[in-house]
Amino acid sequence: MLQVNDTKQFAESIPHHGMTQKMAAELLVLRHAAAELIEITRAGLEFIAEIPANIASAFDTMPEFSRDRADDTLSKARQLLLTGRIHD
């Protein structure tokens, strides 16, 4: 049982619920934004992949861009978003 002199110590030891709720709401917004970015990026890469080779060859390649790296990064981002960790 808490003593009167322990009340202040107890109150200071529990998280501030208002701040916790605000942080949880911000995390949900960030997760939603991350999910949208993943899907937008995936859709863009799929669109680019459908460009016929004879048309695509007329364009310069993007410096330092690797489709494999992009796919790997998107996969890791999706794993992180869904599970909270990246599986190797």
C-alpha positions, 0 to 999 in steps of 0.5 A: 500500500502506498504511503502519503509520502510515496504518492509523488514518487509513484505519480512521477514513475508512471508515464504521462498518458497525454504524452503517450497518447500523442506519441501513439497518434503520431506513430500511427500517422507515420505508419500510414505515411510510410505505407503510402510511400511504399505503395506509391514507390512500388506502383512507380517502379511497376509502371517503369517496368512496363515501358517497352524496351525500345522506348526505354532505351532512348532514355539515359539510365539513372545514375546510382539507381539499382532496381534490385536495391530499390526492391530490397529496400521496399521489401525491408521497409514493408517488413519493418512496417508490418512486423516492427523489425527487418528479417534477414 
